[in-house]
Amino acid sequence: MKNLLFIVLVLTVSFANAQAFSGKGDQKLQIGANFQNNATGLNMSFDYGLGDNISIGVSSTYALGISGDLKDDVYVGGQKVVEKADFTDRFDLKARFNANIGNVLNIDENFDLYPGLSFSLKNFGGHVGARYFFTSGFGIFTEALFPIAKYNTDSLTPAEKINNQFAVNVGAVFNL
């Protein structure tokens, strides 16, 4: 019983010292999984605090697992009907801007909610994310990403839709 009480006390102190976003100079590294229609992959992002509620950063996603139809070109009657996903379809790089409003909402000092905008290789988009820190250096995050304006206004092939559609990121976040 004493050991359990001690563990709870240590965790409580750890939680009390965690802080989701500390403002200017704050640095966050996020590593996680990316889920979207016809693909799953890896996501990595870095955010740097410019002020009390503003951060900028960079994010990159690479689709590792893609649906069977996108692994090889598909031909019907000698005509290519589905083009396989190549590196340029699978990879995306984004510059991002976040409004860190966790301290404005005052839900918990370990929690940060951050809506934002991004300019990627594929589109101008938006995202809404949330972070929760268990200790001063480690937490979890989730983000919902969506395109606002796609650079290619033609009808997109399934391969071109990778990283150019609604997606969700989930993973670990680290204070640097």
C-alpha positions as CSV (number, residue, x, y, z in Angstrom):
1,M,0.0,0.0,0.0
2,K,2.9,2.4,0.8
3,N,4.4,1.7,-2.6
4,L,1.2,2.5,-4.4
5,L,0.8,5.7,-2.4
6,F,4.4,6.7,-3.2
7,I,3.8,6.0,-7.0
8,V,0.6,8.1,-7.0
9,L,2.4,10.9,-5.2
10,V,5.3,10.8,-7.7
11,L,2.9,10.8,-10.7
12,T,0.9,13.7,-9.2
13,V,4.1,15.8,-8.8
14,S,5.1,14.9,-12.4
15,F,1.7,15.9,-13.7
16,A,1.8,19.2,-11.7
17,N,5.1,20.2,-13.4
18,A,4.0,19.4,-16.9
19,Q,3.0,22.3,-19.2
20,A,1.4,22.0,-22.6
21,F,2.6,25.3,-24.1
22,S,4.9,27.8,-22.4
23,G,4.9,30.6,-25.1
24,K,7.9,32.3,-26.7
25,G,10.8,29.8,-27.3
26,D,8.7,26.7,-26.6
27,Q,9.7,23.8,-28.8
28,K,7.6,20.7,-29.5
29,L,8.5,17.6,-31.5
30,Q,5.7,15.3,-32.5
31,I,6.0,11.8,-34.0
32,G,3.1,9.7,-34.9
33,A,0.9,7.8,-37.3
34,N,-1.1,9.3,-40.1
35,F,-4.5,7.8,-41.2
36,Q,-6.3,8.8,-44.3
37,N,-8.4,7.2,-47.1
38,N,-6.4,4.6,-49.0
39,A,-3.2,5.2,-47.0
40,T,-1.5,5.1,-43.6
41,G,1.9,6.5,-42.8
42,L,4.2,8.4,-40.6
43,N,4.0,12.0,-39.5
44,M,6.6,14.2,-37.9
45,S,6.3,17.9,-36.9
46,F,8.2,20.6,-35.0
47,D,6.6,23.7,-33.6
48,Y,8.4,26.8,-32.2
49,G,6.7,29.3,-29.9
50,L,6.8,32.9,-31.1
51,G,4.6,34.4,-28.3
52,D,2.1,33.5,-25.6
53,N,-0.4,31.9,-28.0
54,I,1.4,31.7,-31.4
55,S,3.7,29.1,-32.8
56,I,5.1,28.2,-36.2
57,G,6.5,25.0,-37.5
58,V,7.1,22.4,-40.1
59,S,5.4,19.0,-40.6
60,S,6.1,16.1,-42.9
61,T,4.1,13.0,-43.8
62,Y,5.0,9.9,-45.8
63,A,2.4,7.3,-46.7
64,L,3.9,3.9,-46.1
65,G,0.9,1.6,-46.4
66,I,-1.4,2.3,-49.4
67,S,-4.4,0.4,-50.7
68,G,-3.8,-2.4,-53.2
69,D,-5.2,-0.4,-56.1
70,L,-2.4,2.2,-55.7
71,K,0.6,-0.2,-55.4
72,D,0.6,-0.9,-59.2
73,D,-0.9,0.7,-62.3
74,V,-4.3,-0.8,-63.1
75,Y,-5.2,-1.4,-66.7
76,V,-8.6,-2.2,-68.1
77,G,-8.8,-3.0,-71.8
78,G,-5.2,-1.8,-72.3
79,Q,-6.1,1.6,-70.8
80,K,-4.5,2.8,-67.6
81,V,-7.4,3.6,-65.3
82,V,-5.5,3.9,-62.0
83,E,-2.0,5.2,-61.6
84,K,0.2,3.8,-58.9
85,A,1.2,6.1,-56.0
86,D,4.8,7.2,-56.4
87,F,7.1,9.2,-54.0
88,T,5.6,12.6,-54.9
89,D,2.1,11.2,-54.1
90,R,3.2,9.7,-50.8
91,F,5.3,12.6,-49.5
92,D,4.1,16.0,-48.2
93,L,5.9,18.9,-46.4
94,K,4.0,21.7,-44.7
95,A,4.8,25.0,-43.1
96,R,2.4,25.6,-40.3
97,F,1.0,28.3,-38.0
98,N,-0.8,27.5,-34.8
99,A,-2.9,29.5,-32.3
100,N,-2.2,27.7,-29.0
101,I,-5.3,28.4,-27.0
102,G,-5.0,25.8,-24.2
103,N,-4.2,28.5,-21.6
104,V,-7.1,30.7,-22.9
105,L,-9.6,27.8,-22.4
106,N,-8.0,27.1,-19.0
107,I,-9.1,23.4,-19.0
108,D,-5.8,22.0,-17.6
109,E,-2.2,23.4,-17.7
110,N,-1.2,20.0,-19.3
111,F,-3.6,20.4,-22.2
112,D,-3.2,22.5,-25.3
113,L,-5.7,23.0,-28.1
114,Y,-4.3,24.5,-31.3
115,P,-6.2,25.3,-34.4
116,G,-4.0,26.3,-37.3
117,L,-3.2,26.8,-41.0
118,S,-0.7,25.2,-43.2
119,F,0.9,25.6,-46.7
120,S,2.0,22.3,-48.1
121,L,3.3,20.9,-51.3
122,K,-0.2,19.8,-52.2
123,N,-2.6,22.4,-50.7
124,F,-3.4,25.3,-48.4
125,G,-5.0,23.6,-45.4
126,G,-6.1,23.7,-41.8
127,H,-5.8,21.6,-38.8
128,V,-7.1,21.3,-35.3
129,G,-4.9,19.5,-32.8
130,A,-4.8,18.7,-29.1
131,R,-1.8,17.8,-26.8
132,Y,-1.8,16.4,-23.3
133,F,1.4,16.2,-21.3
134,F,1.9,13.5,-18.7
135,T,5.3,14.8,-17.6
136,S,7.3,18.0,-18.4
137,G,8.8,16.3,-21.4
138,F,6.3,13.7,-22.7
139,G,2.7,13.6,-23.9
140,I,0.3,12.5,-26.6
141,F,-1.3,14.4,-29.4
142,T,-3.9,14.1,-32.1
143,E,-4.6,16.3,-35.1
144,A,-7.4,16.5,-37.7
145,L,-6.1,17.9,-41.0
146,F,-8.2,19.1,-44.0
147,P,-7.5,20.9,-47.3
148,I,-9.0,24.3,-47.8
149,A,-7.8,25.0,-51.3
150,K,-6.1,22.3,-53.4
151,Y,-3.4,23.5,-55.8
152,N,-4.5,21.0,-58.5
153,T,-8.1,22.0,-59.3
154,D,-8.6,19.1,-61.8
155,S,-10.3,15.9,-60.7
156,L,-7.7,14.1,-58.6
157,T,-6.7,10.5,-59.1
158,P,-6.7,8.3,-56.1
159,A,-2.9,8.6,-55.9
160,E,-3.1,12.4,-56.0
161,K,-5.6,12.4,-53.1
162,I,-3.0,11.0,-50.7
163,N,-2.0,13.8,-48.4
164,N,-4.6,16.0,-50.2
165,Q,-7.7,14.9,-48.2
166,F,-9.0,14.8,-44.6
167,A,-6.5,13.0,-42.4
168,V,-5.8,12.3,-38.7
169,N,-2.5,12.2,-36.9
170,V,-2.0,10.5,-33.6
171,G,1.2,10.0,-31.6
172,A,3.7,11.2,-29.0
173,V,4.8,14.8,-28.3
174,F,8.1,15.8,-26.7
175,N,9.2,19.1,-25.1
176,L,12.6,20.1,-26.3
